[in-house]
Amino acid sequence: MHAEQPKQHATQPDVKHQLGVDEYQLAEALKVSVGFLRKDRRMAKRIPFYKLGDLVRYDIDRVREALIAIEEGGAKGARPKRSTAPKTPSAHADKGGG
């Protein structure tokens, strides 16, 4: 008799084309912990999910949209570029002591 191997949550290499992924697959794709996703489901609810009985599934397209909606930094929050024009001498530079 062969010893039964414990079930592992194998991540599909092409997660973005699946209708729904589980919390382990999404955590790996986002590089966050499963605990982070569970806490988000209980508290913040920033990342959309589906409950099918006891199963929790995430739609990758909906998750992507949600992340874009809460995006910070980048083009939205970028500082204006500094001028690359050469600085003109200030009026104080001509007032020498001499």
C-alpha positions as CSV (number, residue, x, y, z in Angstrom):
1,M,0.0,0.0,0.0
2,H,1.3,3.5,-0.9
3,A,1.2,6.2,1.7
4,E,-1.1,9.0,0.6
5,Q,0.7,12.3,-0.1
6,P,-0.8,15.4,1.5
7,K,-2.7,17.6,-0.8
8,Q,-0.7,20.6,-1.9
9,H,-1.9,23.8,-3.5
10,A,-0.1,23.6,-6.8
11,T,-0.1,27.0,-8.5
12,Q,-1.0,26.8,-12.2
13,P,1.6,28.6,-14.3
14,D,-1.1,30.5,-16.2
15,V,-3.2,31.7,-13.4
16,K,-4.4,34.8,-15.3
17,H,-6.5,32.7,-17.7
18,Q,-8.5,30.8,-15.0
19,L,-12.0,31.9,-14.1
20,G,-11.3,31.8,-10.4
21,V,-8.2,31.0,-8.3
22,D,-7.9,30.1,-4.6
23,E,-6.3,32.1,-1.9
24,Y,-3.0,30.2,-2.2
25,Q,-2.7,30.9,-5.9
26,L,-3.6,34.5,-5.5
27,A,-1.2,35.0,-2.6
28,E,1.6,33.5,-4.7
29,A,0.8,35.7,-7.7
30,L,0.6,38.9,-5.6
31,K,3.6,37.9,-3.4
32,V,1.6,38.3,-0.2
33,S,0.7,35.9,2.5
34,V,-2.5,33.9,2.6
35,G,-3.1,35.5,6.0
36,F,-3.0,38.9,4.4
37,L,-5.8,37.8,2.0
38,R,-7.8,36.3,4.8
39,K,-7.5,39.5,6.9
40,D,-8.5,41.6,3.9
41,R,-11.7,39.4,3.4
42,R,-12.6,39.9,7.1
43,M,-11.7,43.6,7.5
44,A,-10.9,45.9,4.6
45,K,-12.5,44.0,1.8
46,R,-10.3,45.8,-0.8
47,I,-9.7,42.6,-2.9
48,P,-13.0,41.2,-4.4
49,F,-13.7,37.5,-3.8
50,Y,-16.5,35.0,-4.3
51,K,-17.8,32.5,-1.6
52,L,-19.1,29.3,-2.9
53,G,-20.1,27.5,0.3
54,D,-16.9,27.2,2.2
55,L,-14.8,27.8,-0.9
56,V,-13.3,31.2,-1.6
57,R,-12.3,32.2,-5.1
58,Y,-10.8,35.2,-6.7
59,D,-11.3,36.4,-10.3
60,I,-8.0,37.7,-11.5
61,D,-9.4,40.4,-13.7
62,R,-11.6,41.8,-10.9
63,V,-8.6,41.7,-8.5
64,R,-6.5,43.6,-11.1
65,E,-9.2,46.2,-11.4
66,A,-9.5,46.6,-7.6
67,L,-5.7,47.0,-7.3
68,I,-5.7,49.7,-10.0
69,A,-8.5,51.5,-8.1
70,I,-6.5,51.7,-4.9
71,E,-3.2,52.4,-6.7
72,E,-0.9,55.0,-5.0
73,G,2.2,56.7,-6.4
74,G,3.3,56.4,-10.0
75,A,1.9,58.8,-12.5
76,K,-1.0,59.8,-10.3
77,G,1.1,60.9,-7.4
78,A,4.3,61.7,-9.2
79,R,6.1,65.0,-8.4
80,P,6.4,67.5,-11.1
81,K,9.7,67.2,-13.0
82,R,12.3,69.8,-12.2
83,S,13.3,72.1,-14.9
84,T,16.5,71.1,-16.7
85,A,17.1,74.7,-17.9
86,P,20.3,76.2,-16.6
87,K,19.8,78.4,-13.6
88,T,20.3,82.2,-14.0
89,P,22.5,83.9,-11.6
90,S,20.6,85.4,-8.7
91,A,20.5,89.1,-7.9
92,H,22.5,88.5,-4.8
93,A,25.5,87.1,-6.6
94,D,26.2,90.6,-8.1
95,K,26.3,92.3,-4.7
96,G,29.9,91.6,-4.0
97,G,32.0,93.3,-1.3
98,G,34.5,94.7,-3.6
